[in-house]
Amino acid sequence: PMLVTHFSEKMANREGGAPRVFSDAAIERLKTLAWPGNVRELRNTVERLLILSDGNEIDSNDVDSLTTSRAGFIDAGRELLKLDNFGEFKEKAECAYIMGKLRANEWNVAETARRIKMPRSNLYKKIEKYGLVRED
């Protein structure tokens, strides 16, 4: 629990927001997972949860969603490696990054641009370039 809180606070400081809380159930769910990458893997998982989850509290459903999507994430990584060139890879990665940040900020473009340190006009251009749309 202490490491999860530490990583949440560290990311909040880096992103300029308030730290988000992990429910007791979420902490318990994280304890049941294997951590072959040890602390680094836990930190990456906490950061993914903070980016992809809505609301002020991360709960066990968020953890379950992420762990279910891990297999999909691995498959996506394999697909990225099949791309013909670095330019294609970079575009796919950039698109996924921007979409994740927009979701994390509830599609508030100004806030997303501020947090990722990108001019808002550039973010709008990238949203248009990749055809990103808000899901309901």
N, C-alpha and C positions, 0 to 999 in steps of 0.2 A: 504493500500500500504506500509506503514512503517513497519508493522510486516512481510509482505512477504519479503521485502528487508532485514530486520534484519535476518530472518531465512535463507535466501539464503547466506548472508555473513557469518553467523555462520557455516553453513555446509561447505562452501568453505574453511574457516579457519581450520575446523576439518579434511577435506579431503585433504588439501594442494593444492587447485586449486584456480582459479579466480572465484568470484561470478558470477552467471548467471543472466541475466536480464529477468524480466517478462514484456511482452508487455502490453500496456494499455488495449487491448481487453482481455487478460488473467486476469488482475486484475478485470476488470468489470465482467467477467464470475465468478470469485471466489466470488465476492460480492453478486451474485444472489443465492449462495448455502446456505443451512441451516448448521449451525455449532453447533449441540447439545453438542459437546465436547468442545466448545469454543476454546480458544487459543491452547490448546494441539492438538485438532483435526486439526486446521489450520496448525500448525507446521508439523504434520505428513503428511498432504496433500502436503505441499510445498516440504518436503523432498522426497516424492514419485515422485512428478513431476520432481524434479532435478535428481533423479536416473533414471527414466524411459524415459525421454525426450532426444531427440538428438538435437544437435546444441547449439548455445550460448544463444538463446532467447527462453523462454517458451511462447507459444502463446495460443490463445483460443482453438485451435484444440487439443493441449496437455491436457488442462483442461477437454475438452469434452471427450477425450479418457479415461482419468482417471475416470471421474464420471460415464461413461458408464460401465467401468470395475469394479466399486465398487460393483455392484450386483454380478459379477463374483467372486470378492474377498471374499465377504461374503459366497458365495457358496463354494469356495475353503476352507475357514476356517471351514465350517461345515464338508467338506470331510476330512480335517486333523483330526478333532475330532473323526472321525469314525475309524481311524487307531487303530490297535490292541495294539501297544505298543509305548513307548517313542522313542525307536530306529528308528522305521519307521517314526515317526513324525519328528525327528531330521534330518534324511536324506532328507526328502522332503523339509523341511525348508532350509537346507543348500544348496540344489540344486537350489532352487528358488532364494536365496540370491546371490549365485555365478553367476547365469545366469543374474540377474538384474545388478550386478556390471560389468560384462563383456560387456553387452549392453551399459551401461553408459559410458564405456571407449572404445567403438567401437572395442571391442575384442582385445584390446592391453593388452596381458597377463601380460607383465612386469609392466605396469602402474597399472593394476587392482591389482596385487599382492602387489605392493607398497602401494596402497591406503587402502587395507584391512589388511595390515600388516601381510601378509602370505608369506612364502618363495615361490618363483616362481615355484620351483620343486614340492612343495605340491599342488599348484594351478593346475599345469598340471596333477597331479595324480587325483585330484578331477574332472577335466574336463573329463578325460578318464573314471573314475569310474561311473560318471553319464551319460556318452555318450552325453555330450553337444556339439552342433554344431552351428556354426554361421548361422543365417537365412539371406537370401539375399532379 
